[in-house]
Amino acid sequence: MTRTASEERDYFLRRSAEHRDLAVKTAESGNRVLHEQFATLYAERAASVMVDDH
């Protein structure tokens, strides 16, 4: 399945938010760090997606 650039960006933003939520909810510091790292990576990936909104 192929996503548009906008859908791709939205997917990465959604995954970033999900990992941030998981980081807040986890009691284990090691897991929290991993979720925070994944959230950052997904946010950076979302920022790199070029979307032409015109």
Beta strands, then each sheet from edge to edge (+ up, - down):
end
